Structure formats: C-alpha cells, structure tokens
C-alpha cells in the first residue's frame, strides 16, 4: 500500500512538472528573438560586419528588406561591405531601390558609396547628421527631415525622427518592420551626450515607437531583434513610465 501511494505521488509530481514546462514555453522572453523575420512576401535578413573602434571590434547590423514577389529590396545601415549580403542580392536577381541610414555614424554609413555605385540607387539620411559624413563618397544623395513617407519602388517607408543618440537619428517603419538604428535596442536605449538628450530620446521612444502594435519587430543597429511589446516590459526606464 505504501509503495502504491509513493508511486501515486511521483506520477502527480511529474504531471505538474510537465504542465509547468508547457506554460513557460508559451511566454515571451527577451532572450529568444529570431535574427530574421518573414511577413507575407516581405522578408528581413541581418548581416553582421565587424569594425575597429577604440582599440576594440564593434559589431554592426546591416539589414536587407526584400519582397519575394517583386524581387525589390532596401539596404539599411551598410556600415561596411559584406560579401554575403552582395551574394544574396546578386544571386537572386534582386533590384535594390534605395539605401537608408538611421543616423550618420561611420559604423552605419561606411559602405554607402560602395552600394550606391554598385546598385545605382540613392542614399537617404537625415539632414541634421550632415557633419558626421566626413567621407563625401558615403554622403546621402537625398536628405530627409521631418516625419514623412517615402515611396521607394513598391515600398512605403515611414520616417520617424527620434533625435537623442544623434540629432538626425531616425527610425524606419517598412511593412510593419521597425528599423531602430541606435535609438532602441533589446533591453536598452542608445547612448546620448547628456541627460537632456536622454530625456528627449526616451520621450521620442514612448511617443513614436511604443505606440506601435506590440508584435512589431524591432531591428536595432547592434545586437539581436526584439519587439515593441517586449521593450515595454523589459526595459525599466520605459516600463516605469508607460
């Protein structure tokens, strides 16, 4: 009788353990984003480049957004040349319709000139970051300013100015995919020059980004993909005031 009772307790324990694991599996986690995302015909791919900076190696994300139906694509923040990116574009017969810069820092703009010439397209960057473009070959051919929309091929690009990291920092919303540059990362925000810029940055994030649907994927300039809903609860500075 005692053995049967013990066996019964073991069975109950294992059943509860299985149920607990099942519940955990369905909850969102800041540590489980995917690098790429597909939405209908639209796909996003991330390509890493490594750049020397202050005696260290800095990893930066280049993004390729493309439409599988039209074979049109956009390059976002090409910090340096990337053979894998070029192979994907060239081998698929993709037509690049433009290059977008979230801000003017060298690690997001260093291959503007390379890809502008290779794919014969315009480069778009914010006018308030003009001083960062020391290399004229990488300077934007089209300057953007206030919140507005661009039509590049079949893509509608919504420009969301989010000054703080730099005066000309912007985020791009394309087909419900948000490219945040150095404005918003997974669990963090961009570095700012002073307290007032930090306050301004957080205010822009709250008003312009956190108002987007919670399942909107965020593709930052460094690090892995996240989502609006995760950042609302995952970053204390934002969580406390939303």
Secondary structure, DSSP 8 states (H G I E B T S, - for coil): -HHHHHHHHHHHHHHHHHHHHHHHHTS--TT---S-EEETTEEEEEEEEEEEETTEEEEEEEEEEEETTTTEEEEE---S--HHHHHHHHHHT-EEEEEE-SS--HHHHTTHHHHHHHHT--EEEEGGGGGG--SGGGS-SEEE-SSEEEEETTEEEEEEE-TTSSTT-EEEEETTEEEEETTEETTEE---SSHHHHHHHHHHIIIIITTS-TT-EEEESSS--EEHHHHHHH-HHHHTT-
